[in-house]
Amino acid sequence: MPLFRRAALALALLLSLGGGRIAAQSAAAITVAEYGARREALARSVGDGVLIVYGALEPVPDYMPWLQSASFRYLTGFGEPDAALVMVVRNGQHRDLLFVPPRDPAREVWNGLRLGVEGVQRLGMEGRDIRTMDAVLDSLLADERPVHVVGDFGGGRTRSPHAQLVAALQERHPGRNVTDVSEAVLSQRGRKSAAELDRIRLASEISARGHLAAFRLAQPGVGEFELQAAAEHVWRREGADGPGYLSILGSGPNSTVLHYNTNSRVARAGDLVVMDMAAAFDGYSADITRTIPVSGRFSAAQREIYEVVLAAQLAAERQVRVGAQARAMTDSATAELRSGLARLGLLESPSATFDCGSVQRPRQCPQLGLFYMHGLGHGIGLEVHDPDQYYETGIIAVGSAFTIEPGVYVRTNLAEAMPDTPRNRAYLARIAGQLARYGGIGVRIEDDYLVTPQGLLRPSAGVPREIDAIETLMAEPRTPRDPAAAERFTRYRGGP
């Protein structure tokens, strides 16, 4: 679709369900019936018993950022804190009770209007006061029916809030086994509905236009933070929620740091900038990465690395079709990276290895892992790293939504990341010239892919990825910027 038509769609804004969420006119609604079908599918999967799904709790300082638990939102569509869903499943039938805080006008002056117990009915569930939940559960658990829970039970050394709620339940019912069935919801989330795909599409198209704004601002002396601000301004202006994850703007040496997100450096002439950033739309996140030359043209060495990465992405992309093995994407991209980096002399051969592990437990690892150390891609959706159905089936199918994001990162301190062995020293000596040529270059290219009944979509295509197209866009007049912005930023932060 031409860029001006996508822009026109984004500007045709309507209010969607959810109390003020701005949505492009083409966004399909996630209906009450669809949420009900999701709960129905979960009930069939889990079977008889009491199923408790915990929503995210409000932070203690209620002005801090808050985000609904993804699986809870998936099952209910409810976007307020301190709620829980209780499903009573028996003989294939289920009763859905949504426990929410009662309305409190005195409190709402601080945090806005709430749906309240009475308002839950419009969501297709029976509303209950959250203060009565323990008593209701105690009554339901008077017999020996199974108890299943869905929530965020991680937390490392400290128990998560959801884990604490389960512990309190078990204290009231000693010996009662509680089964975590969160994986069942993740499995459902792996196959996106038409409405979900529509939201990811819009998030990706809006994200691409934010990238274009950063392209047009990029120039020597620009701050990473300025590029971030240019993109995020577009996203909010066009109705997105905001960033779907912490924006990564890595210039120069920061381009080789995968999850760099300080975004405080000022780009210099000749730098590459890796821009891994995207918006979320109505809760669904896109994920796009582009790598651009801040001076407008790639150097010969930068071009050589970039061509290897792009060839890997295109090789993987050619494997995307309904019914295909998802593994073929990784295999194709990896083969291109191996052959490409061997051709550039960074690998001794496509299958070459180096000494890894420890002195006590030595082993061999592919040399490719020194320059490409992450997976090819991942599902996208309610979380930027969302499940996809091919995680379980291994097969690409309608309803899949995922990224393809190969990368190459040539660190100047590569030797420090390797055990000091005679074999590794010999390898580093052999590639010393290549490390001098390519050191400090990081390239990642990432696009979003949606598998719909009508075919494959790449909604991130609105921002170019081919070298000639990037350089052509970068040759256009730059967006005017405040030349003192970067100087003020670094001075305020105590920088040079």
C-alpha positions as CSV (number, residue, x, y, z in Angstrom):
1,M,0.0,0.0,0.0
2,P,1.5,3.4,-0.9
3,L,2.8,5.5,1.9
4,F,0.3,8.3,1.4
5,R,-2.6,5.8,1.7
6,R,-1.3,4.4,4.9
7,A,-0.9,7.9,6.3
8,A,-4.5,8.6,5.3
9,L,-5.7,5.5,7.1
10,A,-3.8,6.4,10.2
11,L,-5.3,9.9,10.3
12,A,-8.9,8.5,9.9
13,L,-9.3,8.0,13.6
14,L,-12.2,6.6,15.6
15,L,-12.8,5.9,19.2
16,S,-12.7,2.1,19.8
17,L,-13.9,0.1,22.8
18,G,-11.8,0.6,25.8
19,G,-12.6,4.1,27.0
20,G,-10.8,6.5,24.7
21,R,-8.4,4.3,22.9
22,I,-7.8,6.0,19.5
23,A,-7.8,3.5,16.7
24,A,-7.4,3.7,12.9
25,Q,-10.7,3.2,11.1
26,S,-9.5,-0.1,9.6
27,A,-8.9,-1.8,13.0
28,A,-11.2,-4.7,13.6
29,A,-12.8,-4.8,17.0
30,I,-12.0,-7.5,19.5
31,T,-15.5,-8.3,20.5
32,V,-17.0,-9.5,23.7
33,A,-17.8,-12.8,21.9
34,E,-14.1,-13.3,21.0
35,Y,-13.0,-12.8,24.6
36,G,-15.7,-15.3,25.6
37,A,-14.5,-17.8,23.0
38,R,-11.0,-17.5,24.4
39,R,-12.3,-18.4,27.9
40,E,-14.3,-21.2,26.5
41,A,-11.2,-22.7,24.8
42,L,-9.2,-22.4,28.1
43,A,-12.0,-24.1,30.0
44,R,-12.0,-27.0,27.5
45,S,-8.2,-27.2,27.7
46,V,-8.0,-27.2,31.5
47,G,-11.1,-29.2,32.4
48,D,-13.3,-29.2,35.5
49,G,-12.2,-27.2,38.6
50,V,-11.7,-23.7,39.7
51,L,-9.5,-21.6,37.5
52,I,-8.1,-18.3,38.9
53,V,-6.5,-15.8,36.5
54,Y,-4.8,-12.9,38.2
55,G,-4.6,-9.4,36.7
56,A,-1.7,-6.9,37.4
57,L,-1.8,-5.1,40.7
58,E,-1.7,-1.4,41.0
59,P,1.8,-0.1,42.0
60,V,2.0,1.2,45.5
61,P,2.7,4.7,44.3
62,D,-0.2,4.8,41.9
63,Y,1.3,7.4,39.6
64,M,3.9,4.9,38.4
65,P,3.6,3.1,35.0
66,W,1.2,0.2,35.0
67,L,0.5,-2.5,32.4
68,Q,-2.1,-5.2,32.5
69,S,-0.9,-8.8,32.7
70,A,-0.9,-10.0,29.1
71,S,-2.8,-13.3,29.6
72,F,-5.4,-11.6,31.8
73,R,-6.0,-9.0,29.2
74,Y,-6.2,-11.7,26.5
75,L,-8.9,-13.5,28.4
76,T,-11.0,-10.6,29.6
77,G,-10.2,-7.3,27.8
78,F,-10.3,-5.6,31.2
79,G,-7.7,-2.8,31.4
80,E,-7.8,-1.8,35.1
81,P,-5.6,-3.0,38.0
82,D,-6.3,-5.2,41.0
83,A,-8.7,-7.6,39.3
84,A,-9.0,-11.3,39.0
85,L,-11.0,-13.8,36.9
86,V,-12.5,-16.9,38.6
87,M,-13.9,-19.5,36.2
88,V,-15.9,-22.4,37.7
89,V,-15.8,-25.2,35.2
90,R,-18.0,-28.2,35.5
91,N,-19.1,-30.8,32.9
92,G,-18.0,-28.6,30.0
93,Q,-19.9,-25.6,31.4
94,H,-18.2,-22.6,32.9
95,R,-19.3,-19.6,35.0
96,D,-17.0,-16.5,34.7
97,L,-16.7,-14.2,37.7
98,L,-14.7,-11.0,37.3
99,F,-13.6,-9.6,40.6
100,V,-12.9,-5.9,40.5
101,P,-12.6,-3.0,42.9
102,P,-15.9,-1.2,43.5
103,R,-16.2,2.3,42.2
104,D,-14.9,4.9,44.6
105,P,-15.5,8.5,43.3
106,A,-13.2,9.9,45.9
107,R,-10.4,7.7,44.6
108,E,-11.3,8.3,40.9
109,V,-10.3,11.9,41.2
110,W,-6.8,10.5,41.3
111,N,-6.8,7.6,38.9
112,G,-9.8,8.2,36.6
113,L,-13.2,6.6,36.2
114,R,-13.4,2.9,36.8
115,L,-15.8,0.3,35.4
116,G,-16.9,-1.0,38.8
117,V,-18.8,-4.2,39.6
118,E,-21.9,-3.1,37.8
119,G,-20.0,-2.3,34.6
120,V,-18.4,-5.7,34.2
121,Q,-21.6,-7.1,32.7
122,R,-20.9,-5.4,29.4
123,L,-17.7,-7.5,29.2
124,G,-19.8,-10.7,29.2
125,M,-18.9,-11.7,32.7
126,E,-20.5,-11.6,36.1
127,G,-19.1,-8.7,38.2
128,R,-18.0,-9.3,41.8
129,D,-16.5,-7.1,44.5
130,I,-12.8,-8.0,44.8
131,R,-13.1,-7.7,48.6
132,T,-15.3,-10.8,48.5
133,M,-13.0,-13.0,46.4
134,D,-11.4,-14.9,49.3
135,A,-14.7,-15.8,50.8
136,V,-16.0,-17.0,47.4
137,L,-12.9,-19.0,46.8
138,D,-13.1,-20.6,50.3
139,S,-16.7,-21.6,49.5
140,L,-15.8,-23.1,46.1
141,L,-12.9,-25.0,47.6
142,A,-14.9,-26.6,50.3
143,D,-14.9,-29.8,48.2
144,E,-11.9,-31.4,46.4
145,R,-12.3,-29.9,43.0
146,P,-9.0,-29.1,41.2
147,V,-7.5,-25.6,41.4
148,H,-5.8,-24.0,38.4
149,V,-4.1,-20.6,38.3
150,V,-2.8,-18.3,35.6
151,G,-0.5,-15.4,36.4
152,D,3.0,-14.0,36.5
153,F,4.7,-16.3,38.9
154,G,8.4,-15.3,38.2
155,G,10.3,-13.0,40.5
156,G,13.7,-14.6,41.1
157,R,14.7,-14.5,44.7
158,T,11.5,-12.9,45.8
159,R,8.0,-14.2,45.2
160,S,6.0,-12.2,42.7
161,P,2.7,-10.7,43.8
162,H,0.7,-13.4,42.1
163,A,2.8,-16.1,43.7
164,Q,2.1,-14.5,47.1
165,L,-1.6,-14.6,46.4
166,V,-1.4,-18.3,45.6
167,A,0.7,-18.9,48.8
168,A,-2.0,-17.2,50.8
169,L,-4.7,-19.4,49.2
170,Q,-2.7,-22.5,50.1
171,E,-2.3,-21.3,53.6
172,R,-6.1,-21.1,54.0
173,H,-6.4,-24.5,52.3
174,P,-3.5,-26.6,53.6
175,G,-2.6,-29.6,51.3
176,R,-4.6,-28.3,48.4
177,N,-2.7,-28.8,45.2
178,V,-2.6,-25.7,42.9
179,T,-1.6,-26.2,39.3
180,D,-0.1,-23.4,37.2
181,V,-1.8,-23.6,33.7
182,S,-0.3,-20.3,32.4
183,E,1.2,-22.3,29.5
184,A,-2.3,-23.2,28.3
185,V,-3.1,-19.5,27.8
186,L,0.3,-18.9,26.1
187,S,-0.5,-21.7,23.7
188,Q,-3.8,-20.0,22.8
189,R,-2.1,-16.6,22.4
190,G,0.3,-18.1,19.8
191,R,-2.5,-18.1,17.1
192,K,-3.6,-14.5,16.5
193,S,-7.2,-13.7,15.5
194,A,-8.0,-11.4,12.6
195,A,-8.5,-8.5,15.1
196,E,-5.2,-9.2,16.8
197,L,-3.4,-9.3,13.4
198,D,-5.0,-6.0,12.5
199,R,-3.7,-4.4,15.7
200,I,-0.2,-5.7,15.1
201,R,-0.4,-4.5,11.5
202,L,-1.3,-1.0,12.6
203,A,1.4,-1.0,15.2
204,S,4.0,-2.0,12.6
205,E,2.8,0.6,10.0
206,I,2.9,3.4,12.6
207,S,6.3,2.2,13.9
208,A,7.7,2.3,10.3
209,R,6.7,6.0,10.0
210,G,8.4,6.7,13.2
211,H,11.6,5.1,11.8
212,L,11.2,7.3,8.7
213,A,11.2,10.4,11.0
214,A,14.4,9.2,12.6
215,F,15.9,8.6,9.2
216,R,15.2,12.2,8.1
217,L,16.7,13.6,11.3
218,A,19.9,11.5,11.3
219,Q,23.1,13.4,10.7
220,P,26.5,13.8,12.4
221,G,26.0,15.4,15.7
222,V,22.5,14.1,16.3
223,G,21.9,12.5,19.7
224,E,20.6,9.0,20.0
225,F,17.9,10.5,22.2
226,E,16.8,12.9,19.4
227,L,16.2,10.0,17.0
228,Q,14.3,8.3,19.7
229,A,12.2,11.4,20.4
230,A,11.5,11.9,16.6
231,A,10.1,8.3,16.3
232,E,8.1,8.3,19.5
233,H,6.5,11.7,18.7
234,V,5.1,10.2,15.4
235,W,3.8,7.1,17.2
236,R,1.8,9.1,19.8
237,R,0.6,11.6,17.2
238,E,-0.8,8.8,15.1
239,G,-2.7,7.1,18.0
240,A,-0.3,4.4,19.2
241,D,0.0,3.6,22.9
242,G,3.7,4.6,22.9
243,P,6.8,2.5,22.7
244,G,6.1,-1.3,22.8
245,Y,9.4,-1.8,24.6
246,L,12.5,0.3,25.6
247,S,13.7,1.9,22.4
248,I,17.3,0.9,21.4
249,L,19.3,3.6,19.6
250,G,22.9,2.4,19.4
251,S,25.4,4.6,17.4
252,G,29.0,3.8,16.7
253,P,30.3,1.4,19.3
254,N,26.9,1.1,20.8
255,S,25.7,-0.6,17.6
256,T,27.4,-3.8,18.8
257,V,25.4,-3.9,22.1
258,L,22.2,-5.9,21.6
259,H,20.0,-4.4,24.2
260,Y,21.7,-1.0,24.6
261,N,19.0,1.5,25.6
262,T,20.7,4.4,27.4
263,N,20.4,6.3,24.2
264,S,22.6,9.1,25.4
265,R,25.5,9.2,22.9
266,V,25.9,11.8,20.2
267,A,26.5,10.2,16.8
268,R,29.6,11.1,14.9
269,A,30.4,11.2,11.2
270,G,30.9,7.7,9.8
271,D,28.8,6.0,12.5
272,L,26.2,3.4,12.0
273,V,23.0,3.7,14.1
274,V,21.1,0.6,15.0
275,M,17.5,1.6,15.7
276,D,15.5,-1.2,17.3
277,M,12.2,0.5,18.3
278,A,8.5,0.1,17.7
279,A,5.1,1.2,18.9
280,A,2.3,-0.7,20.5
281,F,-1.3,-0.2,19.3
282,D,-4.2,-1.1,21.6
283,G,-1.8,-3.3,23.6
284,Y,-0.2,-5.1,20.7
285,S,3.5,-4.4,19.9
286,A,5.4,-4.3,16.7
287,D,9.2,-4.8,16.6
288,I,11.3,-3.2,13.9
289,T,15.1,-2.7,13.5
290,R,16.9,-0.7,10.9
291,T,20.6,0.2,10.7
292,I,21.5,3.4,9.0
293,P,24.7,5.4,8.2
294,V,24.5,8.7,10.1
295,S,26.5,10.5,7.4
296,G,24.1,9.2,4.7
297,R,26.3,6.6,3.0
298,F,27.7,3.3,4.1
299,S,31.4,2.9,4.1
300,A,32.8,-0.1,2.1
301,A,33.2,-2.2,5.3
302,Q,29.8,-1.3,6.7
303,R,28.2,-2.1,3.3
304,E,29.9,-5.6,3.3
305,I,28.5,-6.5,6.7
306,Y,25.1,-5.0,5.9
307,E,24.9,-7.1,2.7
308,V,25.6,-10.3,4.7
309,V,22.8,-9.5,7.2
310,L,20.3,-8.5,4.5
311,A,21.0,-11.7,2.5
312,A,20.3,-13.7,5.7
313,Q,17.0,-12.0,6.3
314,L,15.9,-12.4,2.7
315,A,16.9,-16.1,2.7
316,A,14.7,-16.6,5.8
317,E,11.9,-14.6,4.4
318,R,11.7,-16.8,1.3
319,Q,10.9,-19.8,3.6
320,V,7.7,-18.1,5.0
321,R,4.6,-19.8,3.7
322,V,1.7,-21.6,5.2
323,G,2.5,-25.2,6.1
324,A,6.3,-24.6,5.9
325,Q,8.7,-25.7,8.7
326,A,9.6,-22.7,10.8
327,R,13.1,-24.2,11.3
328,A,13.8,-23.6,7.6
329,M,13.9,-19.8,8.3
330,T,16.7,-20.2,10.9
331,D,18.6,-22.8,8.8
332,S,18.5,-20.5,5.7
333,A,19.6,-17.4,7.5
334,T,22.3,-19.2,9.4
335,A,23.7,-20.6,6.2
336,E,23.9,-17.2,4.7
337,L,25.6,-15.7,7.7
338,R,28.1,-18.5,7.9
339,S,29.1,-18.3,4.2
340,G,29.0,-14.5,4.2
341,L,31.2,-14.0,7.2
342,A,33.6,-16.7,6.0
343,R,33.8,-14.8,2.7
344,L,34.7,-11.7,4.6
345,G,37.4,-13.6,6.6
346,L,35.8,-13.3,10.0
347,L,35.2,-17.0,10.1
348,E,37.9,-19.5,9.1
349,S,35.2,-21.5,7.3
350,P,31.4,-21.7,7.4
351,S,31.6,-24.6,10.0
352,A,34.6,-23.4,11.9
353,T,34.6,-23.5,15.7
354,F,36.6,-22.0,18.6
355,D,37.4,-23.1,22.1
356,C,34.6,-22.2,24.5
357,G,33.4,-23.4,27.9
358,S,36.0,-23.5,30.7
359,V,39.4,-25.0,31.4
360,Q,37.6,-27.7,33.5
361,R,34.9,-28.3,30.9
362,P,36.3,-27.4,27.4
363,R,34.1,-27.6,24.4
364,Q,33.8,-26.3,20.9
365,C,31.4,-23.6,19.7
366,P,30.7,-22.3,16.2
367,Q,32.7,-19.2,15.4
368,L,29.5,-17.7,14.0
369,G,28.4,-17.3,17.7
370,L,31.1,-14.7,18.2
371,F,29.3,-12.4,15.8
372,Y,25.7,-13.6,15.9
373,M,24.5,-14.6,19.3
374,H,20.7,-14.3,19.3
375,G,17.8,-16.1,17.7
376,L,16.5,-15.3,14.3
377,G,13.2,-13.9,15.6
378,H,10.2,-14.4,17.9
379,G,6.5,-14.0,18.1
380,I,4.9,-10.6,18.6
381,G,1.6,-9.6,20.1
382,L,0.4,-8.5,23.6
383,E,4.1,-8.7,24.5
384,V,6.9,-7.8,22.2
385,H,8.3,-11.4,22.7
386,D,4.9,-13.1,22.5
387,P,4.3,-16.8,21.8
388,D,3.7,-18.0,18.3
389,Q,2.0,-21.2,17.4
390,Y,5.1,-22.5,15.5
391,Y,6.9,-22.7,18.9
392,E,4.8,-25.8,19.6
393,T,3.9,-27.1,16.1
394,G,7.1,-26.2,14.3
395,I,4.8,-25.1,11.4
396,I,4.0,-21.7,10.0
397,A,0.2,-21.3,9.9
398,V,-2.5,-18.6,9.5
399,G,-2.5,-16.6,12.6
400,S,1.2,-16.5,13.0
401,A,2.8,-13.1,13.8
402,F,6.6,-13.0,14.2
403,T,9.8,-11.2,13.4
404,I,12.9,-12.1,11.4
405,E,16.0,-10.2,12.7
406,P,19.4,-11.5,11.9
407,G,22.4,-9.4,13.0
408,V,26.2,-9.3,12.9
409,Y,28.1,-7.5,15.8
410,V,31.9,-7.2,15.4
411,R,33.1,-6.2,18.9
412,T,36.5,-4.5,19.2
413,N,37.1,-6.5,22.5
414,L,36.3,-9.9,20.9
415,A,39.4,-11.4,22.6
416,E,38.0,-10.7,26.0
417,A,34.9,-12.7,25.3
418,M,36.9,-15.9,24.5
419,P,38.9,-18.2,26.7
420,D,42.6,-17.6,26.4
421,T,43.7,-20.8,24.6
422,P,46.5,-21.5,22.1
423,R,43.8,-22.3,19.4
424,N,41.8,-19.1,20.1
425,R,45.0,-17.0,20.0
426,A,45.9,-18.4,16.7
427,Y,42.4,-17.7,15.3
428,L,42.5,-14.1,16.6
429,A,45.9,-13.6,15.0
430,R,44.6,-14.9,11.6
431,I,41.6,-12.5,11.6
432,A,43.4,-9.5,13.1
433,G,43.2,-7.6,9.8
434,Q,39.5,-8.3,9.5
435,L,38.9,-7.2,13.0
436,A,40.7,-4.0,12.3
437,R,38.5,-3.5,9.2
438,Y,35.1,-4.4,10.7
439,G,35.6,-3.8,14.4
440,G,32.9,-1.6,16.0
441,I,30.3,-2.4,13.2
442,G,27.0,-3.7,14.3
443,V,24.1,-4.4,11.9
444,R,20.6,-5.7,12.7
445,I,17.6,-5.7,10.3
446,E,14.2,-6.7,11.7
447,D,10.8,-6.9,10.1
448,D,7.3,-8.0,11.2
449,Y,5.5,-10.8,9.4
450,L,1.8,-11.6,9.6
451,V,0.3,-14.8,8.1
452,T,-3.3,-14.0,7.2
453,P,-6.0,-16.0,5.3
454,Q,-5.3,-13.6,2.4
455,G,-1.5,-14.2,2.4
456,L,1.7,-13.0,4.0
457,L,2.0,-9.4,5.1
458,R,5.2,-7.4,6.0
459,P,3.7,-4.3,7.5
460,S,7.1,-2.9,8.4
461,A,7.9,-2.5,4.7
462,G,7.1,1.2,4.9
463,V,10.7,1.8,6.0
464,P,13.4,0.8,3.5
465,R,16.0,-1.9,4.2
466,E,17.9,-2.0,0.9
467,I,21.2,-0.1,0.9
468,D,20.4,2.0,-2.2
469,A,16.9,2.9,-0.9
470,I,18.4,3.9,2.5
471,E,21.1,6.0,1.0
472,T,18.5,7.7,-1.4
473,L,16.3,8.6,1.5
474,M,19.3,9.8,3.6
475,A,20.3,12.0,0.6
476,E,17.0,14.0,0.9
477,P,17.1,17.3,2.8
478,R,17.5,16.7,6.6
479,T,14.8,17.6,9.1
480,P,15.9,20.8,10.8
481,R,17.2,20.3,14.3
482,D,18.4,22.4,17.1
483,P,22.2,22.2,16.8
484,A,22.6,22.9,20.5
485,A,20.3,20.1,21.6
486,A,22.9,17.4,22.0
487,E,25.3,19.8,23.7
488,R,22.7,20.7,26.3
489,F,21.8,17.1,26.9
490,T,25.3,16.0,27.5
491,R,26.1,19.1,29.6
492,Y,23.0,18.5,31.8
493,R,24.0,14.9,32.3
494,G,27.6,15.8,33.2
495,G,29.0,14.5,29.9
496,P,31.7,16.0,27.8
